[in-house]
Amino acid sequence: MPKAAGMAVAALVAPVLAGCGGAPGTTQEDSTMQLTSSAFAGGEPIPARHTCDGDDISPPLAWEGAPDGTAAFVLVVHDPDAGDFVHWLLTDIPGDATELAEGEGDAIGTAGPNDFGRTGWGGPCPPSGEHRYVFTLSALSGPIEVGPAADADAARQAMSDRVLATATLTGVYERGG
């Protein structure tokens, strides 16, 4: 295929592919948004300090590369090895934020209920074996304003048509490990 024709096909196909995988109306773009923690690297153990075996304080998080037009962020931390048990829900994080300091994340945005029956951070506390903890940060085109009583499912529903980009960070933890 000649180069010019290939470019024309790519220009026609790109908008179709960009819409795949998202909810209708989603304008999710290719993003280099990255989520990191100075407490642990991706795939590495989460320090006990951030778990039920320690001080149970939220780990420090930082991000960069949020797309233009980001007005808010939502953070959901869940354990896929325990039936998607939610450890942290934080909605309406200001769009100009680039970090959550250790132990202070619940003071930024709106902390929602976790599956421990509390509001805010609830650190890893697996009953047995090593579990994965997936931190998912979503950049949104606007706040979702669901309030502090809304659970992770309600937040995901409210933000479904506002997600511009997502970034994930996965840590692991095993009690006594």
BAKE-226846 format. One line per field, with one value per residue: residue number from 0; x, y, z of N, C-alpha, C in turn. Coordinates in steps of 0.05 Angstrom, whole numbers. Layout:
REM BAKE-226846
i NUM | ...
neast X | ...
nnorth Y | ...
nup Z | ...
caeast X | ...
canorth Y | ...
caup Z | ...
ceast X | ...
cnorth Y | ...
cup Z | ...
***
This chain:
REM BAKE-226846
i 0 | 1 | 2 | 3 | 4 | 5 | 6 | 7 | 8 | 9 | 10 | 11 | 12 | 13 | 14 | 15 | 16 | 17 | 18 | 19 | 20 | 21 | 22 | 23 | 24 | 25 | 26 | 27 | 28 | 29 | 30 | 31 | 32 | 33 | 34 | 35 | 36 | 37 | 38 | 39 | 40 | 41 | 42 | 43 | 44 | 45 | 46 | 47 | 48 | 49 | 50 | 51 | 52 | 53 | 54 | 55 | 56 | 57 | 58 | 59 | 60 | 61 | 62 | 63 | 64 | 65 | 66 | 67 | 68 | 69 | 70 | 71 | 72 | 73 | 74 | 75 | 76 | 77 | 78 | 79 | 80 | 81 | 82 | 83 | 84 | 85 | 86 | 87 | 88 | 89 | 90 | 91 | 92 | 93 | 94 | 95 | 96 | 97 | 98 | 99 | 100 | 101 | 102 | 103 | 104 | 105 | 106 | 107 | 108 | 109 | 110 | 111 | 112 | 113 | 114 | 115 | 116 | 117 | 118 | 119 | 120 | 121 | 122 | 123 | 124 | 125 | 126 | 127 | 128 | 129 | 130 | 131 | 132 | 133 | 134 | 135 | 136 | 137 | 138 | 139 | 140 | 141 | 142 | 143 | 144 | 145 | 146 | 147 | 148 | 149 | 150 | 151 | 152 | 153 | 154 | 155 | 156 | 157 | 158 | 159 | 160 | 161 | 162 | 163 | 164 | 165 | 166 | 167 | 168 | 169 | 170 | 171 | 172 | 173 | 174 | 175 | 176
neast 17 | 13 | 48 | 18 | -34 | -38 | -33 | -80 | -119 | -106 | -119 | -174 | -188 | -168 | -202 | -245 | -221 | -203 | -249 | -261 | -268 | -284 | -337 | -398 | -393 | -347 | -286 | -235 | -166 | -103 | -54 | 0 | -3 | 19 | 22 | 52 | 88 | 127 | 134 | 130 | 146 | 116 | 86 | 114 | 123 | 77 | 94 | 90 | 75 | 33 | -10 | -58 | -27 | 8 | 15 | -29 | -37 | -50 | -11 | 40 | 25 | 37 | 28 | 34 | 29 | -25 | -81 | -96 | -150 | -166 | -206 | -217 | -200 | -209 | -196 | -191 | -179 | -170 | -175 | -165 | -160 | -192 | -246 | -253 | -251 | -258 | -212 | -202 | -233 | -234 | -260 | -270 | -220 | -181 | -169 | -119 | -85 | -27 | -8 | -16 | -3 | 31 | -12 | -48 | -85 | -141 | -158 | -161 | -203 | -262 | -272 | -295 | -337 | -304 | -295 | -289 | -326 | -317 | -300 | -255 | -184 | -167 | -123 | -84 | -100 | -99 | -131 | -103 | -45 | -12 | -36 | -60 | -60 | -94 | -85 | -122 | -123 | -164 | -169 | -213 | -262 | -294 | -318 | -350 | -383 | -412 | -417 | -402 | -426 | -430 | -413 | -358 | -379 | -421 | -391 | -359 | -399 | -419 | -376 | -367 | -376 | -339 | -285 | -220 | -168 | -132 | -91 | -52 | -27 | 2 | 9 | 34 | 16 | 28 | 9 | 52 | 91
nnorth -23 | 44 | 97 | 145 | 128 | 91 | 125 | 154 | 114 | 102 | 150 | 149 | 103 | 109 | 144 | 108 | 64 | 90 | 97 | 47 | 0 | 35 | 69 | 89 | 153 | 165 | 199 | 179 | 184 | 168 | 164 | 185 | 181 | 166 | 129 | 127 | 105 | 125 | 89 | 36 | -4 | -19 | -83 | -99 | -114 | -82 | -40 | -61 | -20 | 6 | -26 | -71 | -95 | -59 | 11 | 23 | 65 | 107 | 97 | 139 | 172 | 190 | 224 | 235 | 266 | 274 | 283 | 342 | 383 | 355 | 354 | 332 | 276 | 206 | 156 | 88 | 33 | -35 | -105 | -156 | -209 | -221 | -222 | -171 | -135 | -73 | -27 | 27 | 87 | 146 | 204 | 260 | 286 | 343 | 369 | 393 | 369 | 329 | 292 | 249 | 254 | 212 | 180 | 223 | 224 | 218 | 268 | 297 | 311 | 270 | 222 | 157 | 99 | 38 | -33 | -53 | -30 | 20 | 90 | 116 | 101 | 33 | -11 | -65 | -131 | -188 | -252 | -299 | -322 | -289 | -228 | -184 | -114 | -65 | -2 | 46 | 103 | 151 | 201 | 254 | 289 | 322 | 335 | 284 | 285 | 250 | 244 | 226 | 178 | 145 | 84 | 45 | 23 | 58 | 104 | 89 | 82 | 135 | 162 | 140 | 164 | 204 | 194 | 209 | 189 | 134 | 107 | 56 | 23 | -32 | -66 | -117 | -159 | -201 | -229 | -235 | -246
nup 0 | -17 | 17 | 26 | 19 | 61 | 105 | 99 | 108 | 161 | 185 | 180 | 209 | 260 | 294 | 301 | 327 | 373 | 401 | 418 | 471 | 510 | 546 | 514 | 487 | 512 | 514 | 516 | 510 | 478 | 526 | 566 | 619 | 683 | 743 | 805 | 864 | 919 | 959 | 941 | 883 | 819 | 819 | 863 | 934 | 980 | 1032 | 1101 | 1135 | 1110 | 1115 | 1148 | 1185 | 1202 | 1209 | 1179 | 1142 | 1085 | 1025 | 996 | 935 | 867 | 806 | 735 | 670 | 659 | 616 | 575 | 595 | 640 | 695 | 743 | 786 | 799 | 846 | 854 | 894 | 892 | 909 | 868 | 878 | 919 | 905 | 881 | 923 | 953 | 974 | 977 | 960 | 927 | 907 | 862 | 865 | 859 | 794 | 784 | 818 | 834 | 866 | 924 | 989 | 1037 | 1081 | 1079 | 1039 | 1043 | 1056 | 1011 | 959 | 957 | 1004 | 1000 | 1018 | 1038 | 1029 | 1080 | 1110 | 1127 | 1119 | 1071 | 1067 | 1072 | 1088 | 1057 | 1078 | 1074 | 1082 | 1073 | 1038 | 981 | 957 | 904 | 896 | 864 | 843 | 814 | 777 | 750 | 702 | 694 | 655 | 683 | 750 | 790 | 834 | 871 | 925 | 994 | 1010 | 967 | 935 | 904 | 857 | 844 | 836 | 792 | 754 | 750 | 729 | 680 | 628 | 627 | 629 | 613 | 613 | 641 | 694 | 723 | 782 | 811 | 870 | 916 | 972 | 1027 | 1086 | 1141 | 1105
caeast 0 | 29 | 49 | -4 | -59 | -37 | -39 | -109 | -133 | -101 | -135 | -202 | -192 | -160 | -224 | -261 | -206 | -202 | -274 | -264 | -260 | -295 | -365 | -407 | -389 | -321 | -266 | -209 | -145 | -77 | -43 | 24 | -8 | 32 | 17 | 75 | 89 | 154 | 134 | 133 | 145 | 96 | 91 | 130 | 107 | 69 | 105 | 71 | 66 | 8 | -29 | -70 | -6 | 25 | 0 | -53 | -40 | -48 | 15 | 43 | 21 | 43 | 22 | 41 | 19 | -55 | -88 | -108 | -178 | -171 | -219 | -218 | -191 | -221 | -178 | -203 | -159 | -185 | -161 | -179 | -157 | -213 | -271 | -253 | -254 | -250 | -196 | -201 | -248 | -229 | -272 | -268 | -194 | -178 | -155 | -92 | -69 | -8 | 1 | -30 | 18 | 27 | -31 | -64 | -101 | -169 | -164 | -162 | -226 | -283 | -267 | -319 | -335 | -289 | -310 | -287 | -349 | -307 | -295 | -227 | -164 | -167 | -99 | -84 | -104 | -109 | -134 | -82 | -32 | -6 | -58 | -53 | -76 | -93 | -91 | -130 | -129 | -177 | -171 | -240 | -268 | -309 | -323 | -374 | -400 | -430 | -420 | -386 | -439 | -429 | -392 | -342 | -396 | -435 | -371 | -353 | -422 | -421 | -353 | -364 | -374 | -321 | -258 | -201 | -145 | -128 | -64 | -54 | -3 | -5 | 27 | 26 | 21 | 23 | 13 | 74 | 109
canorth 0 | 68 | 111 | 165 | 113 | 80 | 147 | 161 | 93 | 106 | 174 | 141 | 81 | 118 | 152 | 85 | 49 | 106 | 94 | 19 | -5 | 55 | 72 | 108 | 181 | 168 | 211 | 170 | 188 | 157 | 181 | 174 | 184 | 145 | 129 | 115 | 109 | 123 | 67 | 10 | -3 | -37 | -111 | -103 | -114 | -58 | -41 | -67 | 6 | 15 | -49 | -76 | -105 | -36 | 36 | 24 | 92 | 106 | 102 | 163 | 167 | 213 | 219 | 255 | 261 | 276 | 297 | 369 | 382 | 340 | 372 | 317 | 248 | 186 | 134 | 64 | 12 | -60 | -131 | -174 | -236 | -224 | -214 | -142 | -122 | -45 | -17 | 56 | 102 | 174 | 217 | 289 | 296 | 366 | 364 | 403 | 353 | 311 | 272 | 245 | 249 | 189 | 184 | 247 | 222 | 221 | 296 | 310 | 300 | 259 | 194 | 141 | 75 | 15 | -57 | -59 | -16 | 46 | 110 | 122 | 80 | 9 | -24 | -94 | -148 | -213 | -274 | -319 | -319 | -263 | -215 | -161 | -90 | -49 | 26 | 56 | 131 | 160 | 229 | 259 | 315 | 338 | 321 | 267 | 295 | 230 | 246 | 207 | 153 | 129 | 63 | 45 | 18 | 83 | 123 | 79 | 89 | 164 | 172 | 125 | 180 | 227 | 185 | 218 | 170 | 119 | 97 | 37 | 14 | -56 | -76 | -142 | -162 | -227 | -226 | -251 | -253
caup 0 | -17 | 43 | 28 | 23 | 88 | 123 | 97 | 122 | 190 | 194 | 182 | 228 | 287 | 311 | 308 | 347 | 397 | 416 | 427 | 498 | 529 | 546 | 494 | 494 | 524 | 496 | 526 | 490 | 484 | 546 | 579 | 647 | 699 | 772 | 820 | 893 | 930 | 979 | 928 | 854 | 808 | 822 | 887 | 959 | 994 | 1059 | 1122 | 1146 | 1096 | 1117 | 1175 | 1202 | 1209 | 1216 | 1162 | 1130 | 1056 | 1015 | 979 | 906 | 850 | 778 | 715 | 644 | 656 | 591 | 576 | 601 | 664 | 715 | 768 | 785 | 817 | 852 | 865 | 900 | 898 | 910 | 850 | 889 | 940 | 893 | 876 | 949 | 951 | 997 | 978 | 939 | 930 | 883 | 859 | 870 | 841 | 768 | 784 | 837 | 822 | 886 | 950 | 1008 | 1054 | 1103 | 1076 | 1015 | 1049 | 1060 | 985 | 945 | 974 | 1011 | 1000 | 1034 | 1029 | 1035 | 1108 | 1123 | 1137 | 1098 | 1066 | 1063 | 1088 | 1076 | 1052 | 1102 | 1063 | 1102 | 1068 | 1012 | 970 | 941 | 888 | 902 | 840 | 846 | 788 | 777 | 725 | 696 | 684 | 643 | 703 | 775 | 789 | 856 | 880 | 954 | 1010 | 1014 | 942 | 934 | 880 | 834 | 837 | 825 | 765 | 736 | 747 | 714 | 655 | 604 | 632 | 632 | 592 | 614 | 667 | 700 | 745 | 796 | 826 | 891 | 927 | 1000 | 1040 | 1115 | 1151 | 1083
ceast 18 | 26 | 25 | -30 | -61 | -43 | -68 | -126 | -130 | -117 | -164 | -207 | -186 | -183 | -242 | -247 | -205 | -227 | -278 | -255 | -271 | -325 | -374 | -403 | -362 | -302 | -238 | -189 | -121 | -64 | -18 | 21 | 4 | 26 | 40 | 72 | 119 | 156 | 139 | 132 | 124 | 104 | 106 | 112 | 101 | 80 | 84 | 59 | 38 | -14 | -41 | -50 | 13 | 7 | -26 | -58 | -36 | -20 | 16 | 39 | 27 | 36 | 30 | 30 | -11 | -61 | -99 | -138 | -185 | -182 | -220 | -206 | -208 | -200 | -194 | -180 | -175 | -166 | -175 | -178 | -177 | -239 | -275 | -260 | -242 | -236 | -196 | -217 | -244 | -239 | -266 | -242 | -190 | -161 | -127 | -74 | -50 | 2 | -19 | -8 | 11 | 8 | -50 | -84 | -131 | -177 | -166 | -185 | -246 | -277 | -294 | -316 | -318 | -305 | -305 | -310 | -340 | -304 | -265 | -210 | -168 | -145 | -102 | -84 | -114 | -110 | -112 | -70 | -26 | -29 | -46 | -72 | -72 | -103 | -98 | -138 | -141 | -178 | -198 | -243 | -284 | -313 | -348 | -393 | -421 | -434 | -406 | -400 | -438 | -407 | -378 | -359 | -411 | -415 | -363 | -375 | -423 | -398 | -351 | -362 | -356 | -292 | -241 | -177 | -145 | -99 | -67 | -26 | -12 | 17 | 17 | 31 | 12 | 28 | 34 | 94 | 132
cnorth 25 | 83 | 130 | 150 | 101 | 101 | 155 | 140 | 96 | 129 | 167 | 121 | 91 | 127 | 128 | 69 | 64 | 102 | 65 | 17 | 15 | 55 | 91 | 137 | 186 | 180 | 203 | 172 | 172 | 175 | 168 | 178 | 160 | 150 | 115 | 120 | 107 | 101 | 40 | 14 | -22 | -66 | -119 | -103 | -86 | -60 | -45 | -41 | 14 | -7 | -51 | -87 | -83 | -13 | 39 | 53 | 90 | 111 | 128 | 155 | 193 | 205 | 242 | 247 | 261 | 292 | 325 | 365 | 366 | 359 | 358 | 289 | 232 | 164 | 112 | 44 | -13 | -84 | -150 | -203 | -242 | -214 | -184 | -126 | -93 | -36 | 14 | 67 | 131 | 188 | 247 | 300 | 319 | 359 | 374 | 388 | 334 | 290 | 271 | 237 | 225 | 196 | 208 | 246 | 227 | 250 | 311 | 296 | 290 | 230 | 180 | 115 | 53 | -10 | -68 | -47 | 10 | 65 | 114 | 98 | 57 | -9 | -54 | -110 | -175 | -235 | -296 | -314 | -291 | -253 | -191 | -138 | -70 | -21 | 37 | 85 | 139 | 190 | 234 | 287 | 333 | 322 | 304 | 273 | 275 | 230 | 223 | 181 | 134 | 108 | 64 | 40 | 43 | 103 | 115 | 86 | 119 | 175 | 160 | 141 | 204 | 220 | 194 | 199 | 156 | 111 | 77 | 31 | -10 | -63 | -102 | -142 | -190 | -223 | -246 | -258 | -235
cup 0 | 9 | 46 | 33 | 51 | 109 | 123 | 111 | 152 | 201 | 197 | 204 | 256 | 304 | 319 | 330 | 374 | 414 | 426 | 456 | 519 | 528 | 524 | 504 | 507 | 504 | 505 | 504 | 498 | 504 | 557 | 609 | 662 | 728 | 785 | 849 | 901 | 951 | 966 | 898 | 844 | 810 | 848 | 912 | 970 | 1022 | 1080 | 1135 | 1135 | 1097 | 1145 | 1194 | 1212 | 1218 | 1200 | 1151 | 1100 | 1046 | 999 | 950 | 891 | 821 | 760 | 688 | 640 | 630 | 595 | 581 | 625 | 685 | 742 | 764 | 804 | 821 | 865 | 870 | 907 | 897 | 892 | 860 | 911 | 929 | 889 | 901 | 947 | 977 | 999 | 954 | 946 | 905 | 885 | 870 | 850 | 816 | 767 | 804 | 822 | 842 | 910 | 969 | 1026 | 1077 | 1101 | 1053 | 1020 | 1053 | 1033 | 970 | 965 | 979 | 1012 | 1016 | 1021 | 1037 | 1064 | 1124 | 1135 | 1113 | 1096 | 1063 | 1083 | 1075 | 1072 | 1078 | 1092 | 1084 | 1098 | 1041 | 1003 | 953 | 926 | 896 | 879 | 846 | 818 | 790 | 750 | 724 | 683 | 673 | 661 | 728 | 774 | 812 | 865 | 910 | 968 | 1014 | 990 | 943 | 908 | 855 | 825 | 825 | 796 | 745 | 730 | 729 | 686 | 630 | 607 | 632 | 607 | 590 | 641 | 669 | 723 | 757 | 813 | 845 | 901 | 958 | 1009 | 1069 | 1125 | 1130 | 1080
***
